[in-house]
């Protein structure tokens, strides 16, 4: 039986018949790697704070030059939330190769920066001198439990006011707020990831038609492609959109073949 067009929408290419078939046709199949996962961290700065949500942080993986912004959630096993999930997606393959052992840096103020944070702490010292440090700083928009933890790490006494806060303690607070460093030692459990990266190399596909650039008449749609996004919804949309484009293109090709 002959056909002018073949559409492959198998939901993913893994080791086996699908990979062998497409490989035999000349396509490069990128290996599967988990994407959209949480970071496993054991660190005093967040220990026992599961459930605490921070509205906006700036997260980065310096060794990969990756950074993101968004909400962050402290969990029983480490960190999650949009800011973390975006990093896991953008660095999926590199983090897989590192066996999920890397350094993470967080600016809990959402990117205010060290200079601004230093100024805000100084303003507290001048404008709220009699107020206790443990009551927090409104401009940082941090949950009370997290702020209390930072105060504890800085060894600031319960009754310490801003007027009596020492310069070394202010520096520790600034470091914690803007440059908290964590050692990531793993990810969420296997198969708990939202999506998986890997599949047909996108450089080998014409996005206008979803046709193979290597084999005329061969089309792809969905997760058979090396496509993954920063949310699960993105992946659904990618599947629907590529299916529509590939289906219409393949139908046109098949009709012309007849």
Backbone torsions as a table, in degrees:
resi	resn	phi	psi	omega
1	UNK	NA	134.4	-179.9
2	UNK	-113.1	150.7	179.0
3	UNK	-144.9	148.8	178.9
4	UNK	-83.2	-13.3	-178.0
5	UNK	-154.0	141.6	175.1
6	UNK	-130.5	129.2	179.6
7	UNK	-109.6	124.5	178.2
8	UNK	-106.3	116.0	179.2
9	UNK	-137.4	61.6	-173.1
10	UNK	-84.1	-3.8	179.9
11	UNK	83.0	11.7	178.2
12	UNK	140.3	146.0	176.7
13	UNK	-113.2	120.4	177.6
14	UNK	-120.7	178.2	177.3
15	UNK	-58.7	133.5	-177.5
16	UNK	139.5	-155.7	-173.5
17	UNK	-60.1	-44.2	-177.6
18	UNK	-61.2	-45.8	-179.6
19	UNK	-66.7	-40.4	-180.0
20	UNK	-64.8	-41.5	-179.2
21	UNK	-62.7	-52.0	-177.5
22	UNK	-68.5	-33.1	176.5
23	UNK	-65.1	-38.7	179.3
24	UNK	-66.5	-26.1	179.1
25	UNK	-84.7	-2.4	175.9
26	UNK	103.3	2.9	-178.8
27	UNK	-84.7	145.0	175.3
28	UNK	-91.1	123.1	-179.5
29	UNK	-106.5	113.3	178.7
30	UNK	-73.7	134.7	-176.6
31	UNK	-63.7	152.4	-179.3
32	UNK	-69.3	143.4	176.0
33	UNK	-148.3	134.8	179.3
34	UNK	-57.7	145.8	177.3
35	UNK	-139.4	156.1	-177.6
36	UNK	59.0	72.9	-180.0
37	UNK	-135.3	164.2	179.6
38	UNK	-89.8	161.7	-178.3
39	UNK	-101.8	131.4	176.6
40	UNK	-87.6	121.7	-176.4
41	UNK	-140.9	135.0	171.4
42	UNK	-119.1	109.3	-173.6
43	UNK	-154.8	139.3	-178.9
44	UNK	-57.4	-32.0	-175.4
45	UNK	-61.9	-26.6	-177.7
46	UNK	-125.3	0.5	-178.2
47	UNK	-60.8	131.3	177.9
48	UNK	78.0	8.2	-178.2
49	UNK	-107.7	22.1	-179.0
50	UNK	-54.0	133.9	179.6
51	UNK	99.5	-13.9	178.6
52	UNK	-74.0	128.2	-178.7
53	UNK	-114.5	132.6	179.4
54	UNK	-109.2	123.7	-172.7
55	UNK	-61.8	-32.4	-178.0
56	UNK	-156.8	120.4	175.1
57	UNK	-128.7	163.4	169.3
58	UNK	-112.4	118.8	-177.7
59	UNK	-113.5	144.1	-179.9
60	UNK	-148.1	153.1	172.0
61	UNK	-118.2	91.6	-172.9
62	UNK	-53.4	-40.2	-175.8
63	UNK	-66.9	-18.0	177.9
64	UNK	-110.0	1.2	-178.1
65	UNK	55.5	41.8	178.9
66	UNK	-112.9	138.9	175.2
67	UNK	-149.5	155.6	179.6
68	UNK	-152.0	166.1	176.7
69	UNK	-132.7	151.2	177.6
70	UNK	152.0	-176.8	177.8
71	UNK	-64.1	153.8	179.5
72	UNK	-136.8	142.7	-179.3
73	UNK	-124.0	128.2	174.1
74	UNK	-85.1	129.8	-177.7
75	UNK	-117.7	179.1	178.2
76	UNK	-64.4	-25.6	-174.9
77	UNK	-111.7	-2.3	179.7
78	UNK	155.0	-119.8	-176.0
79	UNK	-131.7	143.8	177.5
80	UNK	-144.3	-163.1	-178.6
81	UNK	98.1	164.6	-175.9
82	UNK	-51.9	-41.9	-178.8
83	UNK	-60.8	-38.2	-179.4
84	UNK	-77.6	-42.8	-178.6
85	UNK	-63.3	-35.8	177.8
86	UNK	-63.9	-41.6	177.6
87	UNK	-62.7	-40.2	-178.3
88	UNK	-65.8	-32.1	179.1
89	UNK	-74.8	-46.8	-177.0
90	UNK	-67.2	-29.1	-179.2
91	UNK	-110.6	21.5	-172.9
92	UNK	-50.1	-52.9	-175.2
93	UNK	-71.6	-41.6	-179.7
94	UNK	-64.8	-39.7	-179.8
95	UNK	-69.8	-34.4	175.3
96	UNK	-61.1	-44.7	-179.4
97	UNK	-66.2	-28.0	178.8
98	UNK	-87.5	4.5	-179.4
99	UNK	57.9	32.0	174.9
100	UNK	59.9	37.9	173.1
101	UNK	-122.1	111.1	-176.0
102	UNK	-163.6	172.7	179.1
103	UNK	-100.2	137.8	178.2
104	UNK	-119.4	137.9	176.0
105	UNK	-119.0	136.0	180.0
106	UNK	-123.9	134.5	167.3
107	UNK	-105.6	104.2	-174.4
108	UNK	-70.0	-12.1	-179.2
109	UNK	-89.4	3.4	177.9
110	UNK	80.4	15.7	176.9
111	UNK	103.8	18.2	177.5
112	UNK	-60.7	-33.2	178.0
113	UNK	92.8	156.2	-174.7
114	UNK	-61.9	-42.8	-177.8
115	UNK	-62.9	-44.6	-179.8
116	UNK	-66.1	-42.2	179.9
117	UNK	-63.5	-41.9	177.8
118	UNK	-59.7	-42.0	179.4
119	UNK	-65.3	-41.0	-179.7
120	UNK	-65.7	-38.4	177.4
121	UNK	-66.6	-37.1	177.2
122	UNK	-67.0	-37.4	177.4
123	UNK	-62.9	-37.3	176.8
124	UNK	-62.0	-41.7	-179.6
125	UNK	-62.2	-35.8	-176.8
126	UNK	-90.0	-38.0	-174.2
127	UNK	-100.2	-14.0	179.1
128	UNK	-134.8	46.4	-171.9
129	UNK	-54.8	-37.8	-175.6
130	UNK	-90.2	-3.3	-179.3
131	UNK	-80.0	141.8	-179.9
132	UNK	-73.2	139.1	-178.4
133	UNK	-59.7	-35.5	-175.9
134	UNK	-64.2	-13.0	-179.9
135	UNK	-79.0	-10.9	173.9
136	UNK	90.2	-178.7	-179.7
137	UNK	-127.4	118.0	-174.7
138	UNK	-56.1	-39.1	-175.2
139	UNK	-63.5	-21.8	-177.4
140	UNK	-82.8	-19.1	178.0
141	UNK	51.7	46.7	-180.0
142	UNK	-103.9	143.0	174.9
143	UNK	-58.9	143.9	-176.9
144	UNK	-56.9	-40.7	-176.7
145	UNK	-63.8	-37.0	179.7
146	UNK	-72.0	-42.5	178.2
147	UNK	-61.0	-42.4	178.2
148	UNK	-59.6	-38.4	179.1
149	UNK	-64.3	-42.6	178.7
150	UNK	-63.0	-40.0	178.9
151	UNK	-63.5	-39.3	178.3
152	UNK	-64.1	-44.8	-179.6
153	UNK	-63.2	-35.1	178.4
154	UNK	-77.9	-1.4	178.1
155	UNK	57.6	44.3	177.8
156	UNK	-93.6	125.2	-176.9
157	UNK	-66.6	157.0	-176.2
158	UNK	-53.7	-42.8	-173.6
159	UNK	-94.2	4.6	-178.1
160	UNK	-64.1	129.0	177.0
161	UNK	-97.6	167.9	-179.8
162	UNK	-62.8	-32.2	179.7
163	UNK	-65.4	-29.2	-176.5
164	UNK	-100.8	4.1	-179.6
165	UNK	-72.1	126.1	-177.3
166	UNK	-75.3	158.5	178.9
167	UNK	-61.1	-43.3	177.2
168	UNK	-59.8	-38.8	179.2
169	UNK	-67.5	-38.5	176.7
170	UNK	-62.4	-39.3	179.4
171	UNK	-64.9	-41.2	178.8
172	UNK	-63.0	-43.1	178.2
173	UNK	-61.3	-43.5	179.4
174	UNK	-61.5	-44.0	178.6
175	UNK	-61.6	-44.8	-179.3
176	UNK	-63.9	-41.0	-176.9
177	UNK	-70.7	-37.1	-171.8
178	UNK	-109.7	-19.3	-175.2
179	UNK	-141.8	49.3	176.7
180	UNK	-71.5	121.0	-178.6
181	UNK	-104.9	134.4	180.0
182	UNK	-127.0	144.9	173.1
183	UNK	-96.8	112.4	178.0
184	UNK	-85.0	130.9	-175.8
185	UNK	-121.5	17.3	179.2
186	UNK	161.8	-177.6	179.3
187	UNK	-126.2	-176.4	175.8
188	UNK	-60.7	160.2	-173.9
189	UNK	-55.5	150.7	178.9
190	UNK	-54.5	135.7	-179.9
191	UNK	75.2	4.2	173.7
192	UNK	-95.1	-2.3	177.6
193	UNK	-66.9	153.0	-178.2
194	UNK	-73.2	-42.7	-178.3
195	UNK	-144.7	175.1	179.4
196	UNK	-129.2	133.4	174.0
197	UNK	-83.5	162.4	179.5
198	UNK	116.9	156.3	-180.0
199	UNK	134.1	-158.6	-178.2
200	UNK	-62.3	129.9	180.0
201	UNK	-59.7	125.4	-175.5
202	UNK	-64.7	-23.7	178.7
203	UNK	-66.8	-15.9	-177.3
204	UNK	-99.3	14.7	-176.9
205	UNK	-128.7	136.9	174.9
206	UNK	-86.8	109.9	-174.4
207	UNK	-67.7	-20.7	179.6
208	UNK	-70.3	-27.7	-177.9
209	UNK	-127.4	-12.1	-173.0
210	UNK	64.0	23.8	178.5
211	UNK	-90.3	146.3	176.7
212	UNK	-61.6	137.9	174.5
213	UNK	-83.4	-7.4	-177.2
214	UNK	-104.1	-40.5	-178.2
215	UNK	-120.7	102.7	178.5
216	UNK	-56.9	135.8	179.0
217	UNK	90.0	-3.1	177.9
218	UNK	-102.7	125.3	-175.3
219	UNK	-121.9	155.2	-179.6
220	UNK	-131.0	149.3	176.1
221	UNK	-151.5	144.6	174.7
222	UNK	80.3	-151.5	-171.7
223	UNK	-79.2	4.3	169.0
224	UNK	-65.7	-21.2	177.2
225	UNK	-86.7	158.3	176.7
226	UNK	-79.9	70.5	-177.3
227	UNK	-126.6	128.4	169.1
228	UNK	-153.5	148.9	-174.0
229	UNK	-124.3	-173.6	-174.9
230	UNK	-83.8	-4.1	173.7
231	UNK	-144.0	157.5	176.9
232	UNK	-61.4	-35.1	-179.7
233	UNK	-62.5	-34.4	177.6
234	UNK	-59.4	-41.2	-177.4
235	UNK	-68.3	-36.7	174.1
236	UNK	-62.6	-47.1	-178.7
237	UNK	-62.4	-40.2	178.7
238	UNK	-61.8	-40.3	179.4
239	UNK	-64.9	-45.0	-178.8
240	UNK	-66.2	-44.2	-176.8
241	UNK	-66.7	-48.3	-179.5
242	UNK	-65.2	-32.9	177.6
243	UNK	-64.8	-42.9	179.4
244	UNK	-62.8	-48.7	-178.8
245	UNK	-64.1	-47.4	-178.0
246	UNK	-65.0	-41.4	-178.7
247	UNK	-62.5	-46.5	-179.8
248	UNK	-66.5	-39.8	-180.0
249	UNK	-67.1	-43.3	-179.4
250	UNK	-65.8	-38.5	179.5
251	UNK	-63.3	-41.7	178.1
252	UNK	-64.3	-39.5	179.0
253	UNK	-67.1	-42.5	-178.8
254	UNK	-64.7	-39.9	-179.4
255	UNK	-64.1	-43.2	179.9
256	UNK	-67.8	-28.4	178.5
257	UNK	-67.1	-38.3	179.6
258	UNK	-69.5	NA	NA
